[in-house]
Amino acid sequence: QVLLQESGPGLVKPSETLSLTCNVPGGFLSSGPYYWSWIRQPPGKGLEWIGYIHYTGSTNYNPSLKSRVTMSVDTSKSQFSLKLSSVTAADTAVYYCARVNYGGPPRGDYWGQGALVTVSS
Amino acid sequence: DIQMTQSPSSLSASVGDRVTITCRASQNIRTYLNWYQQKPGKAPNLLIYAASTLQSGVPSRFSGSGSGTDFTLAISSLQPEDFATYYCQQSIGTPWTFGQGTKVEIK
């Protein structure tokens, strides 16, 4: 069992930067065939993949968000992070971190519980 | 981007019913297809990956099939805990994309 945990502010003002961190216990961050991913879900809507980061620091972002997204990894703290700049109300969503196992076809096999981020002044 | 289309968007069924949900990809994704279950207020939970491989710990009443562009998730005998929203997702190419979801409700 891999228990991922998101943390960060639940309220962000328009035009500011959303910042979230995902804690990955047990040393999994720098082991195995894993990408570390962020996915979001606006209230009452479907899932949108934001991007992923490998423990080596390589990243892959959704082109629809690429200009505003930065992901980073800190193996010493067993954490990876998401920054989304210039947010608007459309960025209000539950943000999930997830482990994507790419030993075979990639799949999100462990997810955090999610963090609701509201963009409002 | 690869578009994923699920049908139906919602369905009503009774405990014990066999339920099938379909997912169509806008291009050939071979078997790079995952199915997730999401209950209200919870994170998605992986059920099936590589179109037909049951994730560890998932009950055997769930099964997946298909390849190319057409896929099916089947629940052989619906249980009370199966009432949820189900999503398909392609992982052959980024951006990884999800279907819009199928809500399974109690009849």
Interface residues (C-beta under 8 A of the other chain):
Chain A: G46 L47 E48 W49 N60 N62 P63 S64 Y96 A98 V100 G104 P105 P106 R107 G108 D109 W111 G112 Q113 G114
Chain B: T31 Y32 L33 N34 Y36 K42 A43 P44 N45 L46 Y49 A50 Q55 Y87 Q89 S91 I92 T94 P95 W96 T97 F98 G99 Q100 G101
